[in-house]
Every structure is written in C-alpha cells, then in structure tokens.
Amino acid sequence: MAKLQVTQKKSSIGCKQNQRDTLRSLGLKRIGDTKTHEDRPEIRGMVHTVRHLVSVEEVK
C-alpha cells in the first residue's frame, strides 16, 4: 500500500480551530515537520482540509 509523506509548510496562526486540530491529528506541530501516513480516505480528507498549509508526496 502506498504512503503519503505530509510536510507542514506554513504556520497555523490565524487559521480556524478545526484546521489547527487537523494539523495536530496529522502529527504536525511546527513548520518543517514531516510525517508519513498510510494512503487512506481519512488521511486524504484531513490533508484536503489543510491543503494550503502542507505539501504532500506519495512514497512507495
């Protein structure tokens, strides 16, 4: 199964609370943090919510 590498590129200051909570759920705390997750619909939905704050790469 493919994996997604999610990296936080922008700060969550000034964002809505649900976007901050989503970043925390993804395991991202500060700019430059990178986490690897399974490519599942739940993770893709979270990434879609904060797509302006993160970059995503597919890792095999």
Summary of the structure (lengths in Angstrom):
residues: 60
radius of gyration: 10.6
end to end distance: 7.6
largest distance: 35.3
contacts: 151
relative contact order: 0.38
helix: 32%
strand: 28%
